[in-house]
Amino acid sequence: MSGMASSGTSRRVAYFYDAEIGNFHYGQGHPMKPHRVRMTHNLVVNYGLYRQMEVFRPKPVNAALMTRFHSDDYVNFLRIITPDNMHEYLRQLQRFNVGEDCPVFDGLFEFCQLYTSGSIGGAVRLNQQWSDVVINWAGGLHHAKKSEASGFCYVNDCVLGILELLKRHQRVLYIDIDIHHGDGVEEAFYTTNRVMTVSFHKFGEYFPGTGDVHDVGYDAGKNYAINFPLHDGMDDASFKSIFEPVIGKVMEVFAPGAVVIQCGADSLSGDRLGCFNLSLRGHADCVNYVMGFGIPMLVLGGGGYTLRNVPRVWTYETSVLLGTEIKDVLPYNDYFEYYGPDYRLHMPVSNMENLNSAEYLEHIKTQLFSVLKDVEAVPGVQIKPHADAMDVDAPGEHSTAAPDAGVPTTAGASPIAAALAAAPAEDVSKAEQNDDAPDDRGGSDAREHPAEFFPTSSEPGGPVA
């Protein structure tokens, strides 16, 4: 491991949380429960970890910022749809894939604002060099597409955070250890060499069905999408044997300026929807390894559907990021009864069979190393649309006295048309109106173009209000 910080004190860690997040509910019987983020925060507080971090409440981003990636009509739909009026929007519900896995519930748009704000605000803190590591456990909703919801995800905060990081960093690395393939993020950056996406996931008759080892990117993005397809039963030793060599090689050849890691907890043993067999330590070892490279790091949540286990792993990973050891015996907290009968942080893994043979893992690893050999050593020519820093007055409100992180107004990364490169900043959020004939999915040619343009790097640090 390279460059591991020797103690938590030398690493500036920021943490984004809004208490409202636990009030949102996908509906009776739905496996996605935002309440798990509130449980995580309560455990973080009762372990005393908050004392070692700067704690922020994210300032809600507006709809225009979401259109840096998502289409205007999709964001507008999310803004106006409610359980009471959804019967008036039956065609749009179908068009935007909202209604089953991604239900309409009270406060849907506010929910999207909350989890997205922490990821964008965290990226701003990294860009301004105010923090070395930023945590947003509410984020990591990696399946959302430009013009549709997918897999419990509505707004893709991972993509929006990466777009913000691209203003300062020539290359950004996205790592995904959720059991499901990070398809929304891969698709967004499939044709660019400025973002490398690396996903370790279950593959084969499993949602979302993408992420084959042969899917490596396209055009300028060829060899910049890395997929490690896995079978049931992945355990700690097997995961370590592939994660560290692959990420080590990626760091060597891609040399990112910033890292976004999606820490979906559904790859843990015993997850309600998952079929891997990782322990908390095995999961957190991935975070620890990436942190060891000393690169600015945005740490996000993601999947995780066994309610008692998600807070365990994200709290433990918070402690790992802080370089602080915490006791296995859980402190008393507001949700103590959830953690019975043992009331301990670490839990045993199951005795399920690991269907990933050493030979299979070695074979896939060799294929990926071959792909990585073709990654160019020097970044390609930067694409330059009109762009500025993000228009947030502050990344959040500090629990004691937060710096007033005013940042100038924005023009976003537009997904739509070449003409937008010269458009005034205030017009960028109206990208779709500049397209002569938008089709039902928001593009002019019935194809997605989420990453045609990227913001230029702003001046280091940027002006602060």
C-alpha positions as CSV (number, residue, x, y, z in Angstrom):
1,M,0.0,0.0,0.0
2,S,1.4,3.4,-0.9
3,G,1.4,6.5,1.2
4,M,-1.0,5.5,4.0
5,A,-1.5,8.4,6.4
6,S,-0.2,7.3,9.8
7,S,-3.0,8.7,11.8
8,G,-6.5,10.2,11.6
9,T,-5.2,13.6,12.6
10,S,-3.2,14.2,9.4
11,R,-6.2,13.4,7.2
12,R,-8.9,16.1,6.9
13,V,-12.2,14.2,6.8
14,A,-15.6,15.9,6.1
15,Y,-18.9,14.2,6.7
16,F,-22.3,15.2,5.1
17,Y,-25.6,14.3,6.8
18,D,-29.1,15.7,6.9
19,A,-31.4,14.4,9.6
20,E,-34.4,14.6,7.2
21,I,-33.0,11.7,5.1
22,G,-34.5,9.1,7.4
23,N,-38.0,10.5,7.0
24,F,-38.4,9.4,3.4
25,H,-40.0,6.0,2.7
26,Y,-40.2,4.1,-0.6
27,G,-43.3,2.3,0.5
28,Q,-44.5,-0.8,2.3
29,G,-42.3,-3.8,1.7
30,H,-39.8,-1.9,-0.5
31,P,-36.2,-3.1,0.3
32,M,-34.6,0.4,0.0
33,K,-34.9,2.1,3.3
34,P,-33.4,5.6,3.7
35,H,-33.8,5.1,7.5
36,R,-30.5,3.1,7.4
37,V,-28.6,6.4,6.9
38,R,-30.1,7.8,10.0
39,M,-29.2,4.6,11.9
40,T,-25.6,4.9,10.5
41,H,-25.4,8.5,11.7
42,N,-26.7,7.5,15.2
43,L,-24.0,4.9,15.5
44,V,-21.3,7.3,14.2
45,V,-22.3,9.8,16.9
46,N,-22.5,7.3,19.7
47,Y,-19.0,5.9,18.9
48,G,-17.8,9.6,19.2
49,L,-16.5,9.6,15.6
50,Y,-18.1,12.9,14.8
51,R,-15.6,14.6,17.0
52,Q,-12.8,13.8,14.5
53,M,-14.6,15.1,11.4
54,E,-16.1,18.3,10.1
55,V,-19.8,17.6,10.0
56,F,-21.9,19.4,7.4
57,R,-25.6,19.6,6.5
58,P,-25.6,19.8,2.7
59,K,-27.3,22.8,1.1
60,P,-29.9,21.4,-1.3
61,V,-28.9,21.7,-4.9
62,N,-31.4,23.1,-7.4
63,A,-33.0,21.3,-10.3
64,A,-30.7,23.1,-12.8
65,L,-27.6,21.5,-11.3
66,M,-29.1,18.1,-11.8
67,T,-29.4,18.8,-15.5
68,R,-25.6,18.7,-15.9
69,F,-26.3,15.0,-16.4
70,H,-30.0,14.4,-16.4
71,S,-32.4,15.7,-19.1
72,D,-34.5,18.8,-18.3
73,D,-37.8,17.0,-18.8
74,Y,-36.8,14.1,-16.5
75,V,-35.7,16.4,-13.7
76,N,-38.9,18.5,-14.1
77,F,-40.9,15.3,-13.9
78,L,-39.2,14.3,-10.6
79,R,-39.9,17.8,-9.3
80,I,-43.7,17.8,-10.0
81,I,-44.7,14.1,-9.5
82,T,-46.5,13.1,-6.3
83,P,-48.6,10.2,-5.2
84,D,-51.6,12.4,-5.5
85,N,-51.1,13.5,-9.1
86,M,-49.3,10.5,-10.6
87,H,-52.5,9.3,-12.3
88,E,-52.2,12.3,-14.5
89,Y,-48.8,11.3,-15.7
90,L,-49.2,7.7,-16.8
91,R,-47.2,8.1,-20.0
92,Q,-44.3,9.9,-18.3
93,L,-44.2,7.3,-15.5
94,Q,-43.6,4.6,-18.1
95,R,-41.2,6.8,-20.1
96,F,-39.1,7.6,-17.1
97,N,-39.3,4.1,-15.6
98,V,-40.9,5.3,-12.4
99,G,-43.5,3.3,-10.5
100,E,-42.3,-0.2,-9.5
101,D,-38.6,-0.6,-8.4
102,C,-38.5,3.2,-8.3
103,P,-41.9,4.2,-6.8
104,V,-43.4,7.7,-6.5
105,F,-43.4,8.6,-2.8
106,D,-44.0,11.8,-0.7
107,G,-41.1,14.1,-0.9
108,L,-39.4,12.3,-3.8
109,F,-37.6,15.3,-5.2
110,E,-36.5,16.6,-1.8
111,F,-35.0,13.1,-1.2
112,C,-33.1,13.4,-4.4
113,Q,-31.9,16.8,-3.5
114,L,-30.6,15.7,-0.1
115,Y,-28.5,12.7,-1.2
116,T,-27.2,14.5,-4.3
117,S,-26.3,17.7,-2.4
118,G,-23.8,15.8,-0.2
119,S,-22.0,14.3,-3.2
120,I,-21.8,17.5,-5.2
121,G,-20.9,19.6,-2.0
122,G,-18.3,17.0,-1.1
123,A,-16.7,17.3,-4.5
124,V,-16.6,21.0,-4.1
125,R,-14.7,20.6,-0.8
126,L,-12.2,18.3,-2.4
127,N,-11.8,20.7,-5.4
128,Q,-11.2,23.6,-3.0
129,Q,-8.7,21.5,-1.1
130,W,-10.6,22.0,2.2
131,S,-10.8,18.3,2.8
132,D,-8.9,15.2,1.9
133,V,-11.7,12.7,2.3
134,V,-15.5,13.5,2.1
135,I,-18.1,11.0,3.3
136,N,-21.8,11.0,2.1
137,W,-23.4,7.7,3.1
138,A,-26.8,8.9,1.7
139,G,-25.3,9.0,-1.8
140,G,-24.0,6.3,-4.2
141,L,-27.2,5.8,-6.2
142,H,-25.4,4.5,-9.2
143,H,-28.1,3.1,-11.5
144,A,-29.9,6.3,-12.5
145,K,-29.7,7.1,-16.2
146,K,-29.8,10.4,-18.0
147,S,-33.6,10.2,-18.6
148,E,-34.8,7.4,-16.4
149,A,-34.8,6.0,-12.9
150,S,-33.4,2.5,-12.3
151,G,-32.7,0.1,-9.5
152,F,-34.1,2.3,-6.7
153,C,-32.1,5.3,-8.0
154,Y,-33.6,8.5,-9.4
155,V,-30.7,11.1,-9.7
156,N,-27.2,9.8,-10.2
157,D,-25.2,11.7,-7.6
158,C,-22.1,9.7,-8.4
159,V,-22.1,11.1,-12.0
160,L,-22.8,14.7,-10.7
161,G,-20.0,14.4,-8.2
162,I,-17.6,13.2,-10.8
163,L,-18.6,16.1,-13.2
164,E,-17.8,18.5,-10.4
165,L,-14.4,16.9,-9.7
166,L,-13.6,17.1,-13.4
167,K,-13.5,20.9,-13.1
168,R,-10.2,20.6,-11.2
169,H,-8.9,17.2,-12.0
170,Q,-7.9,15.9,-15.5
171,R,-8.7,12.3,-14.5
172,V,-11.2,10.9,-12.0
173,L,-11.4,7.3,-11.0
174,Y,-14.7,5.7,-10.0
175,I,-14.6,2.5,-8.0
176,D,-17.8,0.5,-7.2
177,I,-17.9,-2.4,-4.7
178,D,-21.7,-2.7,-4.6
179,I,-22.8,-6.2,-5.6
180,H,-24.7,-4.7,-8.5
181,H,-22.9,-3.3,-11.6
182,G,-22.4,0.5,-11.6
183,D,-24.2,0.7,-14.9
184,G,-25.4,4.3,-14.7
185,V,-21.9,5.7,-14.0
186,E,-20.2,3.5,-16.6
187,E,-22.8,4.5,-19.3
188,A,-22.3,8.2,-18.5
189,F,-18.5,8.1,-19.1
190,Y,-18.3,5.3,-21.6
191,T,-16.9,7.4,-24.4
192,T,-14.3,9.5,-22.4
193,N,-10.8,8.9,-21.2
194,R,-11.1,11.4,-18.4
195,V,-13.0,9.0,-16.2
196,M,-12.2,5.4,-15.5
197,T,-15.0,3.3,-14.0
198,V,-14.0,0.1,-12.2
199,S,-16.8,-2.2,-11.0
200,F,-16.6,-5.5,-9.0
201,H,-20.1,-7.1,-9.2
202,K,-22.2,-10.2,-9.4
203,F,-22.8,-11.0,-13.1
204,G,-25.2,-13.5,-14.8
205,E,-29.0,-13.4,-14.5
206,Y,-28.7,-10.6,-12.0
207,F,-29.7,-6.9,-12.0
208,P,-28.9,-4.9,-14.0
209,G,-27.4,-7.5,-16.4
210,T,-24.5,-5.4,-17.6
211,G,-20.9,-5.3,-16.7
212,D,-19.3,-8.1,-18.8
213,V,-15.5,-8.2,-18.8
214,H,-15.5,-7.4,-22.5
215,D,-17.3,-4.1,-22.0
216,V,-14.3,-1.8,-21.9
217,G,-15.6,1.5,-23.2
218,Y,-15.9,3.0,-26.7
219,D,-14.2,5.5,-28.9
220,A,-11.9,7.8,-26.7
221,G,-13.2,5.8,-23.7
222,K,-12.0,2.5,-25.0
223,N,-10.1,0.6,-22.2
224,Y,-11.5,3.1,-19.6
225,A,-14.3,0.9,-18.4
226,I,-13.1,-2.0,-16.2
227,N,-15.5,-4.7,-15.2
228,F,-14.8,-7.7,-12.9
229,P,-17.8,-10.0,-13.2
230,L,-18.2,-12.3,-10.2
231,H,-20.3,-15.3,-9.0
232,D,-22.0,-16.1,-5.7
233,G,-20.1,-16.5,-2.5
234,M,-17.3,-14.0,-2.9
235,D,-15.4,-14.0,0.4
236,D,-12.8,-11.7,1.9
237,A,-9.7,-13.5,0.7
238,S,-11.0,-13.8,-2.9
239,F,-12.1,-10.2,-3.0
240,K,-8.7,-9.0,-1.7
241,S,-6.9,-11.2,-4.2
242,I,-8.5,-9.3,-7.1
243,F,-9.3,-5.8,-5.7
244,E,-5.8,-4.8,-4.7
245,P,-4.0,-6.0,-7.8
246,V,-6.5,-4.5,-10.2
247,I,-6.8,-1.1,-8.3
248,G,-3.0,-1.0,-7.9
249,K,-2.6,-1.4,-11.6
250,V,-5.3,1.2,-12.3
251,M,-3.6,3.7,-10.1
252,E,-0.3,3.0,-11.8
253,V,-1.5,3.5,-15.4
254,F,-4.4,5.9,-15.0
255,A,-3.0,8.2,-12.2
256,P,-6.2,9.8,-11.2
257,G,-6.4,13.2,-9.5
258,A,-9.4,12.2,-7.4
259,V,-11.3,9.0,-6.6
260,V,-15.0,8.4,-6.0
261,I,-15.7,5.1,-4.3
262,Q,-19.2,3.7,-4.1
263,C,-19.4,1.4,-1.0
264,G,-22.7,-0.4,-1.5
265,A,-23.3,-2.7,1.5
266,D,-25.2,-5.3,-0.4
267,S,-22.0,-7.1,-1.1
268,L,-21.9,-8.1,2.6
269,S,-22.7,-11.5,3.9
270,G,-26.4,-11.9,4.7
271,D,-27.7,-9.1,2.6
272,R,-31.4,-9.4,1.8
273,L,-30.8,-8.9,-2.0
274,G,-27.1,-9.9,-2.2
275,C,-25.3,-13.2,-2.6
276,F,-21.7,-12.4,-1.6
277,N,-20.1,-13.4,1.6
278,L,-17.9,-10.4,2.7
279,S,-17.3,-9.5,6.3
280,L,-17.2,-5.9,7.5
281,R,-13.4,-6.1,7.5
282,G,-13.3,-7.5,4.0
283,H,-15.5,-4.7,2.7
284,A,-13.6,-2.0,4.6
285,D,-10.3,-3.3,3.4
286,C,-11.2,-2.0,0.0
287,V,-11.8,1.5,1.3
288,N,-8.6,1.3,3.4
289,Y,-6.5,0.2,0.4
290,V,-7.8,3.1,-1.8
291,M,-7.2,5.6,1.0
292,G,-3.6,4.5,1.2
293,F,-2.8,6.2,-2.2
294,G,-3.4,9.6,-0.6
295,I,-5.6,10.9,-3.4
296,P,-8.6,13.1,-2.7
297,M,-11.5,10.8,-2.1
298,L,-15.3,11.0,-2.2
299,V,-16.8,8.1,-0.3
300,L,-20.4,7.2,-1.0
301,G,-23.0,4.7,0.2
302,G,-25.2,2.7,-2.2
303,G,-27.0,-0.5,-1.9
304,G,-27.5,-2.5,1.3
305,Y,-30.8,-4.1,2.3
306,T,-30.3,-5.9,5.6
307,L,-31.1,-3.0,7.9
308,R,-29.0,-4.1,10.9
309,N,-25.8,-4.6,8.8
310,V,-25.7,-1.4,6.7
311,P,-25.0,0.9,9.7
312,R,-22.4,-1.5,11.0
313,V,-20.3,-1.4,7.9
314,W,-20.6,2.3,7.1
315,T,-19.8,3.2,10.7
316,Y,-16.8,0.8,10.7
317,E,-15.6,2.4,7.4
318,T,-16.0,5.8,8.8
319,S,-13.6,4.7,11.6
320,V,-11.2,3.3,9.1
321,L,-11.2,6.6,7.1
322,L,-10.4,8.4,10.4
323,G,-7.7,6.0,11.3
324,T,-9.5,5.2,14.6
325,E,-10.1,1.9,16.1
326,I,-13.6,1.4,17.6
327,K,-14.8,-1.3,20.0
328,D,-16.6,-4.4,18.8
329,V,-19.2,-4.0,21.6
330,L,-21.8,-1.5,20.2
331,P,-22.4,1.6,22.2
332,Y,-26.0,2.2,23.3
333,N,-27.9,4.1,20.6
334,D,-31.4,5.0,19.5
335,Y,-31.7,1.8,17.5
336,F,-29.9,-0.6,19.8
337,E,-32.6,-3.3,19.6
338,Y,-31.9,-3.7,15.8
339,Y,-28.5,-5.2,16.6
340,G,-29.5,-8.1,18.8
341,P,-28.9,-10.8,19.8
342,D,-25.2,-10.1,20.0
343,Y,-25.1,-6.3,20.0
344,R,-21.6,-6.3,18.4
345,L,-20.2,-4.4,15.5
346,H,-18.7,-7.3,13.6
347,M,-20.8,-10.2,12.5
348,P,-20.0,-13.7,11.4
349,V,-20.1,-14.6,7.7
350,S,-22.0,-17.6,6.4
351,N,-20.8,-21.0,5.3
352,M,-22.0,-20.5,1.7
353,E,-19.9,-22.0,-1.1
354,N,-17.6,-19.6,-3.0
355,L,-18.4,-20.2,-6.6
356,N,-15.4,-18.1,-7.7
357,S,-12.5,-20.4,-8.3
358,A,-8.9,-19.2,-8.0
359,E,-8.5,-20.1,-11.7
360,Y,-11.5,-18.1,-12.8
361,L,-10.4,-15.0,-10.8
362,E,-6.9,-15.2,-12.2
363,H,-8.3,-15.5,-15.7
364,I,-10.4,-12.4,-15.4
365,K,-7.6,-10.5,-13.7
366,T,-5.3,-11.4,-16.6
367,Q,-7.8,-10.1,-19.1
368,L,-8.2,-6.8,-17.3
369,F,-4.5,-6.3,-17.0
370,S,-4.3,-6.7,-20.8
371,V,-7.0,-4.0,-21.2
372,L,-5.1,-1.7,-18.8
373,K,-1.9,-2.1,-20.8
374,D,-3.6,0.0,-23.6
375,V,-4.4,2.9,-21.3
376,E,-2.6,6.0,-22.6
377,A,0.1,7.3,-20.2
378,V,-0.8,11.0,-20.9
379,P,-4.3,12.4,-20.7
380,G,-6.0,13.1,-24.0
381,V,-7.0,16.5,-25.2
382,Q,-9.4,18.1,-22.9
383,I,-12.9,18.9,-24.2
384,K,-13.7,22.5,-23.4
385,P,-17.3,23.7,-23.0
386,H,-18.2,27.0,-21.3
387,A,-18.0,26.2,-17.6
388,D,-17.4,27.7,-14.2
389,A,-17.4,26.5,-10.6
390,M,-20.6,25.1,-9.1
391,D,-23.3,27.5,-7.9
392,V,-23.6,26.6,-4.3
393,D,-23.3,29.2,-1.6
394,A,-21.8,26.7,0.8
395,P,-21.3,23.0,0.7
396,G,-23.0,22.7,4.0
397,E,-23.6,24.1,7.4
398,H,-20.9,23.1,9.9
399,S,-22.0,21.7,13.2
400,T,-20.0,24.3,15.0
401,A,-18.8,27.1,12.6
402,A,-18.5,26.1,9.0
403,P,-16.5,28.2,6.6
404,D,-18.8,30.1,4.3
405,A,-17.8,28.3,1.1
406,G,-19.2,30.6,-1.4
407,V,-18.5,29.5,-5.0
408,P,-19.3,31.4,-8.2
409,T,-22.2,30.6,-10.5
410,T,-22.2,27.7,-12.8
411,A,-22.4,26.4,-16.3
412,G,-22.8,22.7,-16.2
413,A,-21.6,19.8,-18.3
414,S,-24.3,19.5,-20.9
415,P,-25.2,16.2,-22.3
416,I,-27.0,17.4,-25.4
417,A,-25.5,19.4,-28.3
418,A,-22.3,20.9,-29.6
419,A,-23.9,24.3,-29.8
420,L,-23.9,24.4,-26.0
421,A,-20.2,24.7,-25.9
422,A,-20.6,28.4,-26.7
423,A,-23.8,28.9,-24.8
424,P,-23.9,31.5,-22.0
425,A,-23.7,30.0,-18.5
426,E,-27.3,30.7,-17.6
427,D,-28.5,28.8,-20.7
428,V,-26.8,25.5,-20.0
429,S,-29.5,24.2,-17.7
430,K,-31.9,24.7,-20.7
431,A,-29.9,22.2,-22.8
432,E,-32.9,20.4,-24.1
433,Q,-34.6,23.5,-25.3
434,N,-31.6,24.2,-27.6
435,D,-32.1,20.9,-29.3
436,D,-34.2,21.2,-32.4
437,A,-36.0,17.9,-32.1
438,P,-35.7,16.2,-28.8
439,D,-37.0,12.7,-28.8
440,D,-38.8,10.9,-26.0
441,R,-35.5,10.3,-24.1
442,G,-34.2,13.8,-24.3
443,G,-31.7,13.5,-27.2
444,S,-32.0,14.4,-30.9
445,D,-31.0,11.0,-32.3
446,A,-32.6,8.5,-29.9
447,R,-29.3,7.8,-28.2
448,E,-27.9,8.8,-24.9
449,H,-25.1,11.4,-24.8
450,P,-24.4,11.9,-21.1
451,A,-20.8,12.7,-21.3
452,E,-20.1,14.5,-24.5
453,F,-18.9,17.6,-22.7
454,F,-17.0,18.2,-19.5
455,P,-16.3,21.3,-17.5
456,T,-12.9,22.8,-17.9
457,S,-10.7,22.9,-14.8
458,S,-11.3,26.1,-12.8
459,E,-8.4,28.0,-11.3
460,P,-6.9,26.1,-8.4
461,G,-8.9,26.9,-5.3
462,G,-11.1,29.3,-7.1
463,P,-12.4,32.5,-5.7
464,V,-14.2,32.2,-2.4
465,A,-16.9,34.6,-1.3
